[in-house]
Amino acid sequence: MLIFSVHGAQLFSPCLPAAELGAIKAAIPPLPTDQPGLRLHGVPELRPFLAASGSIGKVAASVLGINCRPVRTILFDKKGTKNWSLGWHQDRTIAIKERRAVSGFGPWTVKDGMVHVEPPFDLLATMVTLRVHFDPVTESNAPLLIAPGSHKLGRISDRNIAEAVKQCGVFACHADAGDVWLYATPILHASKAASNPSHRRVLQVDYSILDLPGGLEWLGV
């Protein structure tokens, strides 16, 4: 069993009752058939669930405190027609309202029409990410793989990723529908292609406790 304070990841199971899970799924727009993921913004029906006092947000609040807030939301669905793999990496970008020249922030990108930037790593180190599972995730349909404790290693260069994974080991994040995985945003993670593809719908939500400097503002949800 992983513990967030030790490993940087923890499973909350069971977390969401079936009725709430159904309401959350109903609020989310359909994922385009040609896309593996969709960045969500401006879905007001989601906000009560994602707020720090909500059934999802309370998981983030358990480690960040009641003043934390959701700052980015992405829907993923890995299935037979969209069965991708993803190598080991750290998540290093955040979504903001508009671009401003602020020291330490960059490079900049635009994804799904939303402005993204790589912030100083110290900011990422204060964030957590939740993965809300709409479907069961077993070994055959590509569970998220994490390297426990790797978030404590700081910003890991590409050439040092393999050694960091070897040092920390690999844990497969299995889940049931309604479960929520919590992990430190900069933890090393990866995903294989599913050997038996079926729906693996996941709502991924980043949380922060901090305000951004220099007039930058979180895009939020």
N, C-alpha and C positions, 0 to 999 in steps of 0.2 A: 504494500500500500504506500502510495506517495503522499507526502505531507508538504504543503506549500512552503512553510517556513524553512524546510530542509532541502527539498528537491526543486522548488520553484513550480510545482504543479500539484493539483489535487482534484479528485473526482467528487462531485456532489451528486449522490445517488441514493434514493430517488430525489428529484428536485422539483419538477413541474408535474402537476396532476394532468390527466388526459384532457380535461376541459380547457385548462389554460393553454396547453400546448396546441390544441385545436384552434383557439382564438388567435394565437400568435401566427400560426400558419395561414389562417384566413386573412390576416392583415397584410401579409407580404405579397407584393406583386409577383406574377409568374416569371420564372427565369427564362430568358430567351433561349430557344432551342439550340442556337449555335454558340452559346457562351457557357463556360464552366462555372462562372461566378458573376455576381451583380452587386456593385456597391450601392447601398441603399441610403437615401437621404430624403427627408420630408415625408415620412410615413407616420402621421400623428398617432395612429392606433397602437404603434409599438412603444411609444414613449412611457406610458404607465408601467409597462413590464420592465423596461430598461432602466428607469430611474433607480436611484440608490435604495429607495424604499420598496421597489417592485420585486416581483418574484424572481427575476433574473438579476437585476442590479444588486440585490441584497448579497449575492455571492461575492461580487466585487467589493462591496462595502465591508464585508467580513474581514478584508485585509487592508483596504485603503481608507476605510472610514465612511461615514454617512455623507460627507461632502464630495465624494467622487461623482463623476458624471460620464456617460457614454460619449465617446468622441468620434467613433467610426464604426460602421456596421457593414458587413459583407455577407451575402448568401452564397453558399456553394452547394453544388449537387454533382456528385461523381456517380455516373451510371454507365451503362453499356455504350452509349453513343458519345459520351464525354468521359473517357476513362484515362485520365492523365497521371503522370508521376511528377514528383517535385523533389529536387535534391535538397540536401541539408543547407539550411540558411537561417539567418536571423531576420525578423521583420524590423525594418529600419525607417519606414516612412509613416507620416501622419497626414491626415486630411485637414486643410484649413480653408477659411472663407476666401481669402485673397492673398496674392503674393506681395510681400514687402521685403525690402533689403534689410535683413537682420543678421548680425554676425553669428557665425556658427551654423546657420540654416542653409542647406543646399546639398546636393543639386535638387532642382525642381522638376516635377513632371505633372502631366494632366492625365487622369485616368477616369474614364466614364464621365468626362466633363468636369471632374472635381480636381481642384488643385492639391497636389501632394508635395511634400518636402521631407528631406532627411534632416532631423533635428540633431542637436548634440546628444551623444549617447547617454549622458547623465539624465536627460529627460526621459528617454525610453526606459531606463532602468527603474523609474518610479511607476511605470504603467503595468497594468495587467490586461490579459485577454481572456474572454470567455468563449467557449464553443458550446452552443445549445444544440442538442441532437434531436432531430425530428424522426430519425430512423435508427434501428439497431446498427451498431458497428462492430463487426467481428473481424477475425484475421483475414477472411476471404474478401471483404469489401473495403480494404485499404484504410485501416485505422491511422490516425495521426501518430507519427513516431517522434518522440522527444528524447533529448539527451539530458537526463536529470542533473540539475546543478550547473548546467552550462551557462545560465544567465549570470552567474557569479564571476565569469571569466572576462567580462567586459566586451568590447567590440572585437570580434574574432575575424581576422583576415581570411580570405578565401583559401590561402595556402595552409592555414592552420586548422581549418574546420575538421578535416579527417582525424587529426590527432586529438582534437577536443572531444569528438564523438567517441573515440577509442578510450579516452580518459574517463569520460562520464558514463559510458554505456548507453544502451538503447532501451526505451520502454514504449510498448504499444498501447495507445489510449483507447481501449475498447469501451463501448457504451451501450446503454439501452435508450430507447426513445424516452425523452423527458429528462435525461441526465445532462449535467453541465460540467464540462471540464474547465478548470481555472488554471492559468499558467502565467508566469512572468513573461511579458511581451517579448523581451529579447532572447528567450530560451531558443537554443538550436532545435529545429524541427524539420521533418521531411514527410513524404508520403509516397508509397509505391502505387503503381496501377493495381486495380482490384483484380484478383484472380477469378472471382465470381461476381461480376458487376451487378449491382442493384442500386436502387436509390440510396444515396448517403448524403441526405440534406443536412446542412449545418449552418446555423446562424452564428457568425463570428463577430464579437463586439469588443472593441478596445475601450478601456477606461483610464481616466487620469484624474488626479487630485489637484493638478497645477494649472495656473493661468500661464499663457504664453507671453513672452517678452516682446517689446518693440512694436506693439500694436497688432501683432498677429492674433488671430482668433481661431479657435477650434471650429471646424465645420459642424460637428455634432450630428445629431440624428433628427 
